Amino acid sequence: MKFFMQGMRRSATTVVYDLLSQDDRLDLYYEPYSVHGKVELGGGSGMQEIDHMAKIYEMRDAFVAAHPEFDLDPGDLNYGAPRLASLELETGMAPWACEYLRFLTNRSEHVAMKFTRMYRKMHLLKEIVPDARVALLLRHPQEVVASYMYGKGQKRLDKFPDADAFFGRTSGINPWNVRRFFEAIVEAEGWHHLEGSPDWIVFLTVWKYTFDYSFAEGREAFGDALLVQTHEDLVAAPEAGVIELYDHMGIEPSERALEWAVTNLRKSRKAAYHEDPRWIEGYEKVGMMESLANAGYGPVLDGGGAS
């Protein structure tokens, strides 16, 4: 069984990785194409006191040693931001980057990988691993925007004392390289009406782009082998969400993963001013109404998001 998870940054994808990491049957890989040389203690969720990237660095060294013909540095296997963000917007990858994925997937019987960088490469994933199962992991755009606005650990929360501050801020901040993606997306898609937008519109634009392409091209490439799961559904009914993931993978659910999810996943809500009418205005400006419908979301978040 080969299982890939793709989700936008700040969409709680690490939470799914955390629960699957309770299952000793799975050979798990956290962000195979991510930044090199950085300790990721607890990853994006901070729910486990382990360095999620240590195994990836070990595998990169092993791959480079096994393939001297590519003349690679392990850091080259950061295929995207922050090394070169534009690589993420391409539909293909260098031959050595494809071979690296084959190297990882062939190591064990049951392999699972979490990605945030493969939203334009769903057809390529299918070509490299034809029998893979894929989960597209989503989080409501209001919660994703709030996560970007406040920063990791909500370190910028004090900058947004009210809704006007939230919707009016144009700061130029570039968390997780999001502004590089925004500028490249505007240019590639011709969305020049979005130039000069406040921060929250920048983050909404990246949500739309990454979702639209991963959803449409994921369905084209994988058909029924693509599962769409929202973070909101997972935290609302953890046991059912874990069973859904395992049914999609085609293996029996792990009791430890089920227990961990039920114990640790909780609804919560960021102060994203969810019912403010400016959200609707933003969705219309970015062209997100169809995207929201395809994702199974209403315009206003109902019931909270992050765990």
Helices and strands as residue ranges (DSSP letters): E 2-7, H 13-20, E 27-30, H 54-66, G 68-70, G 74-77, G 85-89, H 95-105, E 111-115, H 122-128, E 133-138, H 141-150, G 152-154, G 157-159, H 163-168, G 175-177, H 178-189, G 192-194, H 199-222, G 223-225, E 226-230, H 231-236, H 238-249, H 255-264, H 278-286, H 289-295
